[in-house]
Amino acid sequence: MGAAYCFPPSRHRHFQLLHCQSIGSIQLTAQSSNEGADIIDAAATNSAPSVAEGISSLLARLSDNNEVLQSTHESPRVYIIGTGLSNEVISLPLTTLSILANADVVLHDSLSLPASEIRKVVPTGCVVRSVGKRGDDKDSVLQSEIDELMVQYATEFTASVGNGESSSEFMYPNIVRLKGGDPFLFGRSRTEIDALRDNDISYRVIPNLSSSVAGPHFAGIPLTDPLLKADSFAVFSGTNADGIGIGTDDGGRDWGDMAVDTLIFLMIGRVDKLDQLRTKLIDSRGDRWTAQTNCAVVQSAGRAEQQVWRATLGNIVENIQEYLGEDSSTVSPAVFVVGRVASLDLT
């Protein structure tokens, strides 16, 4: 008999029923209400087909409106899904797991689930392909190539002959585009959706937590705090579309006149870019951001290897180099938090 895994009940729902579903040697146990499914917490380490079938069966039991998958071989559908900060299949929502369990193609980013985790839940024969983009990696897949790939898979036919008649159907009816964090927040989903729309391909977007919020929270840093009178924050990309750090090219922003309590920077993992940015903030006019301003860098937020450096703008880079070595060049993937709340540790 395998282990039993439980679904944590939501605080905001009234749970009445208990469902059990056996998947090979794994038993999944879930509490549910009429409002649908919550989070699955099962290590899908058994054979992929059994896991896929079990997840779909369990979702059908839990949901009154089981329309997660609407694709047929006559009408392919693309799912653009955020995976939050998770790199393990066990922490994905049940809806996402159900879609993966029926996927024909999965195109995944570097910061979403690794292929080894994806293969735990997708059916045998599913195409799992990395299309990850890293800012300073010249071998990264171009966004235009990803757009083309999605359309290519969604429009590929297979022909068959039966009873003397020929017919064709879509080869890949369910295509999943996995993105770390949230698909829309610095996720470059617009060009993908434009490409799908231009080719009359149906799609669905499933949001998730962005690292701009979840990253600091995993480090115990609340983005707002009434005791510190911090009630606003702004999120920026630390690197622009051309790969240039915001500390070098900030688009003419007046940081000293920015009436916000906390600054959040994503894609700022390179130490030299971090150094340029903290200098830019310190040198901005006024006293909103100074060498004494609290800040923190959260590396690999929410994962086993998470590392947090708390310091001030004046010494954050030096603290990182003291810990990692002066020759260290990156703390990617990282979230950079600037403001009073960065001094807190509520973990």
MILUMVEX-461775 format. One record per residue (C-alpha): x, y, z; residue number from 1. Coordinates in steps of 0.1 Angstrom, whole numbers, padded with zeros to 4 digits. Each point is the difference from the previous one (the first is absolute). Layout:
<recs>
REC     u     v     w num
REC     X     Y     Z NUM
...
</recs>
This chain:
<recs>
REC     u     v     w num
REC  0000  0000  0000   1
REC  0014  0034 -0010   2
REC  0001  0031  0021   3
REC -0031  0022  0004   4
REC  0002  0036 -0010   5
REC -0025  0026  0012   6
REC -0013  0032 -0015   7
REC  0002  0029  0024   8
REC -0034  0015  0005   9
REC -0005  0036 -0010  10
REC -0007  0025  0028  11
REC -0027  0016 -0020  12
REC -0020 -0031 -0009  13
REC -0023 -0023  0019  14
REC  0012 -0035 -0006  15
REC -0024 -0029  0003  16
REC  0011 -0030 -0020  17
REC  0031 -0022  0000  18
REC  0011 -0015 -0033  19
REC  0027 -0026 -0005  20
REC  0016 -0010 -0032  21
REC  0026 -0027 -0005  22
REC  0026  0006 -0027  23
REC  0021 -0031 -0004  24
REC  0017 -0004  0034  25
REC -0009  0036  0010  26
REC -0032  0009  0018  27
REC -0012  0036 -0004  28
REC -0023  0013  0027  29
REC -0019  0033 -0005  30
REC -0025  0021  0020  31
REC -0024  0020 -0022  32
REC -0030  0022 -0001  33
REC -0024  0008 -0028  34
REC  0023  0028 -0011  35
REC  0025 -0024 -0016  36
REC  0036 -0011  0004  37
REC  0027  0013  0022  38
REC  0037 -0009  0000  39
REC  0013 -0034 -0006  40
REC  0029 -0012  0021  41
REC  0011 -0033 -0014  42
REC  0034 -0011 -0012  43
REC -0008 -0013 -0035  44
REC  0029 -0024 -0002  45
REC -0019 -0029 -0014  46
REC -0005 -0008 -0037  47
REC -0011  0031 -0019  48
REC -0031 -0015 -0016  49
REC -0015 -0012  0033  50
REC  0007  0034  0016  51
REC -0015  0019 -0029  52
REC -0031 -0021  0000  53
REC -0003  0002  0038  54
REC  0002  0038  0001  55
REC -0026  0004 -0027  56
REC -0023 -0024  0018  57
REC  0005  0018  0033  58
REC -0008  0034 -0015  59
REC -0032 -0014 -0015  60
REC -0010 -0011  0035  61
REC  0008  0033  0016  62
REC -0014  0025 -0024  63
REC -0037  0008 -0008  64
REC  0011  0018 -0031  65
REC  0027 -0022 -0015  66
REC  0009  0021 -0030  67
REC  0038  0001  0005  68
REC  0007 -0017 -0032  69
REC -0022  0009 -0030  70
REC  0024 -0009 -0028  71
REC -0010 -0027 -0025  72
REC  0019 -0013 -0030  73
REC -0021  0024 -0021  74
REC  0009  0031  0021  75
REC  0035  0003  0016  76
REC  0004  0021  0030  77
REC  0031  0017  0014  78
REC  0003  0005  0038  79
REC  0023  0028  0012  80
REC  0007 -0009  0036  81
REC  0020  0017  0028  82
REC  0017 -0024  0024  83
REC  0008  0026  0027  84
REC  0033 -0006  0017  85
REC -0005 -0038  0002  86
REC  0025 -0024 -0016  87
REC -0018 -0031  0012  88
REC -0032 -0015 -0013  89
REC -0014 -0006  0034  90
REC -0007  0037  0007  91
REC -0019  0007 -0032  92
REC -0038  0007  0001  93
REC -0021 -0030 -0010  94
REC -0013  0018 -0031  95
REC  0035  0004 -0013  96
REC  0008 -0036  0008  97
REC -0031 -0012 -0019  98
REC  0010  0020 -0031  99
REC  0035 -0014  0002 100
REC -0014 -0035  0004 101
REC -0017  0004 -0034 102
REC  0027  0019 -0018 103
REC  0013 -0009 -0034 104
REC  0028  0026  0000 105
REC  0016  0020  0028 106
REC  0022  0030 -0007 107
REC  0016  0011  0032 108
REC  0022  0028  0012 109
REC  0032 -0002  0020 110
REC -0017  0013  0032 111
REC -0031 -0022 -0003 112
REC  0000 -0037  0008 113
REC  0031 -0020 -0012 114
REC -0007 -0027 -0026 115
REC  0006 -0028  0026 116
REC -0030  0013  0021 117
REC -0022  0006 -0031 118
REC  0005 -0036 -0011 119
REC -0013 -0013  0033 120
REC -0035  0011 -0009 121
REC -0003  0003 -0038 122
REC -0011 -0030 -0021 123
REC  0025 -0023 -0017 124
REC  0008  0015 -0034 125
REC -0005  0036  0010 126
REC  0025  0023 -0016 127
REC  0019  0019  0028 128
REC  0022  0027 -0014 129
REC  0020  0027  0017 130
REC -0003  0035 -0015 131
REC  0016  0018  0029 132
REC  0014  0036 -0004 133
REC  0028  0013  0023 134
REC  0010  0036 -0004 135
REC  0037 -0005 -0007 136
REC -0002 -0034 -0017 137
REC  0006  0004 -0037 138
REC -0013 -0035 -0006 139
REC -0034  0009  0015 140
REC -0031 -0006 -0022 141
REC -0012  0032 -0016 142
REC -0035  0011  0009 143
REC -0010  0000 -0037 144
REC  0011 -0036 -0002 145
REC -0022 -0010  0029 146
REC -0030  0018 -0016 147
REC  0006 -0020 -0032 148
REC  0004 -0033  0019 149
REC -0034  0004  0017 150
REC -0017  0007 -0033 151
REC  0019 -0029 -0017 152
REC -0011 -0026  0026 153
REC -0036  0013  0001 154
REC -0004 -0002 -0038 155
REC  0017 -0033 -0007 156
REC -0023 -0027 -0015 157
REC  0002 -0037 -0003 158
REC -0017 -0019 -0028 159
REC -0018 -0033  0003 160
REC -0019 -0023 -0024 161
REC -0030 -0021  0010 162
REC -0029 -0017 -0018 163
REC  0015  0013 -0032 164
REC -0002  0036  0012 165
REC  0028  0023  0010 166
REC -0002  0024  0030 167
REC  0023  0022  0020 168
REC  0001  0012  0036 169
REC  0023  0022  0020 170
REC  0031 -0019  0012 171
REC  0003  0021  0033 172
REC -0034  0010  0013 173
REC  0012  0012  0034 174
REC  0031  0022  0001 175
REC  0013  0014  0033 176
REC  0023  0030  0002 177
REC  0015  0000  0036 178
REC  0014  0032  0014 179
REC  0016  0007  0033 180
REC -0018  0025  0022 181
REC -0030  0016 -0017 182
REC -0005 -0001 -0038 183
REC -0008  0037 -0003 184
REC  0025  0017  0024 185
REC  0032  0002 -0020 186
REC -0011 -0032 -0016 187
REC  0000  0011 -0037 188
REC -0034 -0017 -0006 189
REC -0014  0027 -0022 190
REC  0020 -0010 -0032 191
REC -0010 -0037  0006 192
REC -0036  0009  0003 193
REC  0002  0023 -0031 194
REC  0014 -0029 -0019 195
REC -0027 -0023  0011 196
REC -0027  0025 -0008 197
REC  0014  0007 -0034 198
REC -0003 -0037 -0007 199
REC -0035 -0004  0016 200
REC  0014 -0024  0026 201
REC -0020 -0001  0033 202
REC  0019  0005  0032 203
REC -0005  0004  0038 204
REC  0023  0019  0024 205
REC  0003 -0013  0036 206
REC  0017  0025  0023 207
REC  0022 -0007  0030 208
REC  0020  0019  0026 209
REC  0028  0023 -0013 210
REC  0034 -0002  0015 211
REC -0003  0037  0006 212
REC -0025 -0007  0028 213
REC  0007 -0036  0010 214
REC  0038  0004 -0001 215
REC  0002  0026  0028 216
REC -0028 -0018  0019 217
REC  0020 -0033  0000 218
REC  0028  0019  0016 219
REC -0023  0014  0027 220
REC -0001  0035 -0015 221
REC -0035  0014 -0002 222
REC -0004  0025 -0028 223
REC -0023  0021  0021 224
REC  0001  0006  0038 225
REC -0021  0025  0020 226
REC  0025  0002  0028 227
REC  0027  0012 -0024 228
REC -0026  0022 -0018 229
REC  0009 -0019 -0032 230
REC -0032 -0002 -0021 231
REC  0012  0001 -0036 232
REC  0025 -0018 -0022 233
REC  0010  0001 -0036 234
REC  0015 -0029 -0022 235
REC  0026  0005 -0027 236
REC  0020 -0022 -0023 237
REC  0037  0002  0009 238
REC  0010 -0007 -0036 239
REC -0016  0015 -0031 240
REC -0010 -0018 -0032 241
REC  0035  0006 -0014 242
REC  0017 -0016  0030 243
REC  0012  0033  0015 244
REC -0003  0005  0038 245
REC -0023  0026  0013 246
REC  0029  0015  0019 247
REC  0015  0009 -0033 248
REC -0031  0009 -0019 249
REC -0030  0008  0021 250
REC -0021  0017 -0026 251
REC  0005  0034  0016 252
REC -0019 -0008  0032 253
REC  0004  0024  0029 254
REC  0005 -0024  0029 255
REC  0003  0028  0025 256
REC -0035  0012 -0008 257
REC -0016 -0034  0000 258
REC -0027  0001  0026 259
REC  0000 -0037  0009 260
REC  0011 -0017  0032 261
REC  0015 -0032 -0014 262
REC  0018 -0008 -0033 263
REC  0000 -0035 -0014 264
REC  0024 -0010 -0028 265
REC -0001 -0033 -0019 266
REC  0026 -0013 -0025 267
REC  0028  0017  0020 268
REC  0021 -0031  0008 269
REC  0033  0012 -0016 270
REC  0021  0015  0028 271
REC  0014  0028 -0023 272
REC -0036  0010 -0009 273
REC -0010  0000  0036 274
REC  0030  0022  0009 275
REC -0009  0025 -0028 276
REC -0036  0001  0012 277
REC  0008  0006  0037 278
REC  0024  0028 -0010 279
REC -0027  0015 -0022 280
REC -0024  0001  0029 281
REC  0025  0014  0025 282
REC  0010  0027 -0025 283
REC -0036  0010 -0007 284
REC -0011  0034  0012 285
REC -0015  0005  0034 286
REC  0001 -0023  0030 287
REC -0026 -0027 -0009 288
REC  0027 -0025 -0009 289
REC  0034  0002  0018 290
REC  0029 -0022  0008 291
REC -0018 -0007  0033 292
REC -0033 -0012 -0016 293
REC -0009 -0036  0009 294
REC  0001 -0025 -0029 295
REC  0000 -0037 -0005 296
REC  0009 -0025 -0028 297
REC -0020 -0032 -0001 298
REC  0016 -0027 -0021 299
REC -0019 -0032 -0012 300
REC -0031  0011  0021 301
REC -0022 -0028  0012 302
REC  0024 -0028 -0008 303
REC  0023 -0021  0021 304
REC  0030  0020 -0010 305
REC -0015  0034  0009 306
REC  0024  0026  0012 307
REC -0007  0034  0015 308
REC  0023  0029  0005 309
REC -0012  0029  0021 310
REC  0020  0032  0000 311
REC -0001  0036 -0011 312
REC  0005  0015 -0034 313
REC  0035  0010  0011 314
REC  0012 -0035  0008 315
REC -0023 -0026 -0017 316
REC  0024 -0008 -0028 317
REC  0029 -0003  0024 318
REC -0020 -0024  0023 319
REC -0008 -0022 -0029 320
REC  0036 -0001 -0012 321
REC  0013 -0007  0035 322
REC -0023 -0030  0001 323
REC  0004 -0013 -0035 324
REC  0035  0013 -0008 325
REC  0012  0031 -0017 326
REC  0000 -0017 -0034 327
REC -0036 -0010  0002 328
REC -0019  0015 -0029 329
REC -0037 -0011  0005 330
REC -0026 -0007  0026 331
REC -0026 -0008 -0026 332
REC -0029 -0006  0002 333
REC -0004  0029  0024 334
REC -0025  0025  0013 335
REC  0013  0033  0013 336
REC -0021  0018  0027 337
REC  0008  0036  0010 338
REC -0017  0018  0028 339
REC -0008 -0002  0038 340
REC -0018 -0033 -0003 341
REC  0032 -0017 -0011 342
REC  0012  0002  0036 343
REC -0027 -0024  0011 344
REC  0003 -0038  0003 345
REC -0034 -0016  0007 346
REC  0010 -0035 -0009 347
</recs>
